[in-house]
Amino acid sequence: MVRPLIVNASELLRRPGSERDLRCEVSLDELDVQDERFVPDRPLAVSMHLESLNDGIVVRGEVVVHWRGTCRRCLRSVAGTVGAEVNELYQHVVTDPDAFPIVGEQLDLAPVVREHALLAVPDGPLCRPDCAGLCPHCGNDRNERACDCSLARVDDRWAALDALRDTLTTADGGTESDEWSSGG
């Protein structure tokens, strides 16, 4: 089986400053990704530029991912495509804590592609930036039509204090607490 994300880097490692481009499509199975946010039959598009340094290889490029999900406000199905920018370092002797290892004369780009793809896909997508969502009282989709529900929140845990406040209302319309706080 051909693994397009395993790159033979022997030529790059021999001559610092040498470059190589890589363009391919990778399935989710090849990356061992099992996440319902990805569209299962759509491959990831990988476009990378590799450049050798004295102490390693810099990998720059983009991973394009097709995703799907549910809008976090109105619960509609949504889908899209997102690109994740890649800028990583591979080293034989890993001196940078964020660098990936070069094993033998090969770069395994699969962990980089998997990591960037997982981070790029939204956890809580929106169908559109100004999505009004569902009414918390009647469940109406406020993107389609308005409802007459009150948006004021009532917390039943404060009901006893609300009743006490109502009993303390004085004849002039203020409360005793207003008189106490004003020094009267």
N, C-alpha and C positions, 0 to 999 in steps of 0.2 A: 504494500500500500504506500503510495506517494504521500508524504507529509509536507505540504508546501510551507509550513512555518518552521521547519528545521532548515537552517541556512548554513551551508558550508562556508566558513569564514577564513579559510587558510590563506587565500590571496589577499584579502583585506588586512589580515594580521601581519603579513610579510612587508607591506608597504604602507606606512602611515600616510594618510591623506587620500588614499584610494577610496572610491565610492562605488555603491551598487544600489540599484532600485529593485524593489519587489512589489509586484501587484498580483493579487490572487483573491479568490473567494473561498471562504471556509465555512463548513457546516457546523451547526451547534454540536453535533456528535463528535466531530474532530476536536473540539475544544472541551468536551465533557461538561457542557453547560446544560443543566436541566432547570430552567426557570420559566414559569408561565408568562412572564413579561415579554419574552422573545417570540416572534412569529416562527413556528417550528420549521416550515418548509422554505424559509428565506435565508440564504447564506449571508454571512457577514463579508463586506468588501474591505479588503486590507490593502493599503497603499503605504509602503515604507521606503525611506531613503536611509541607507546605511553608510556611515563614514568612519573610517578607521583613525584612531588616535595612537599616540605612543603607548598608552596604558589600557586601551580598550576600543570599543566600537560604540558610537552614538547612533541610536535608532530614532528617527523622526518620521512622522507621518500621521495617518488618520485611519480609524476604524469606523465604518459606517454600519449601523445596526438598525434593523427593522423591529419595532416593538408594538405591543398592544396592551391594553389595560382598561380600567374603568375610571371614569372621571370621579374624582374624590368629592365633588360637590353635588352633581346631578345624577350620578350613577349610569351615565350613558357609556356605551362601548366606544373607545377611542383607539387610534393607531397612528403610528408615525414613523419617521426615520430620523435618527440622530447620529451625528458624527462626533467622535471623540478624538481629540488631538493627542498624539503620542510623542513623548520626548524622554527617552530612557537611555541608560548607559549599561553596557555589558563589559565585564572585566575578567581577565584570567585570575588575577589576585584581587579579590574584592576589597578595595580600600574605602569605597564610598558605601555607607550603609543602605542607600537606596538603589545600588547597582545590582544587576542580575549577573550570574556567573556564566562564563564561557566554558563549556565542558568539551574538552578535547579541542577540536578545531570547528565546533559547531555552536550556533546560536539557536536556542529554542525560543521562538517568539510567541508560542502558544500562551504561556502565563501572562505575558504583557497584553496580548490581544484580549484574553479572557477578563483580566482585571479592568481594562479600560471599557470594555463592552458592558460589564456588570455595573460599573459606576456611571456610565452614560445614560442608561435606561432609567426613566423617571419612576420613582417609587409611588408617588401620588400625582398622577397626571391630571391635567385639566382638559376639558373638551375645547375650551377657549379661555383666554386670560380673564375675561369679564363674566365668566359663568356665574349666574345668580344662585344656582343650586336648588335644593328642594326646601319647601316650607317645613319647618320643624313641627308645625301643628297639624296641618292637613295633608302633607306629603305632595302637594302640587309642585310641578316643575315650573319654577319662576322664570325660566327662559322662554317658556311658551305662553304663559298667561299669568297675570297677577292674581293674588287672592286677597281676601278681606281680613285675614288673620292679624291679630295684634303681634307686633314684634317685641313688645315689652315682656321681659322675663319675670315670672313670678316664682319665687322660691318659697315653697310651703313651710320650710323650716323657720322662716321669719314671721309666720302668721300670728303667733302669740304676741310678738313685739308690735306688729302692726295694729293688733286689737288694743293693746295697752296705749299706744300712741293716740288712737282714735278716742279712747276714754279720757285722755288728758287734755283734749281740745277745750280751750276756754271759750267764753261767750264772744270775745272779740275776734275769733278766727285764728288766733295764734295758739301755740302750745305752751304748756308750762315750761317745757325744756327750753323754748325760745326765750322766755323771760329769765330763766336761770342763766342761760349763756350770755345774755346781754347785760347781766348785772342788776336786773330789776327785781 
